[in-house]
């Protein structure tokens, strides 16, 4: 049994693809999380305006 790392016995293209996937996948996850938070922030701001407008108008 060899003690060499898995990628040592594989071609450069595979190593490059794996490295690219390791770099891009966290960025994609971060993008979706940031987008969800941004959308949620907009929903919260909209709800806040609606409730505050209701309070200002005196419960109309």
Buried (B, 14 or more C-beta within 10 A) or exposed (E): EEEEEEEEEEEEEEEEEEEEEEEEEEEEEEEEEEEEEEEEEEEEEEEEEEEEEEEEEEEE
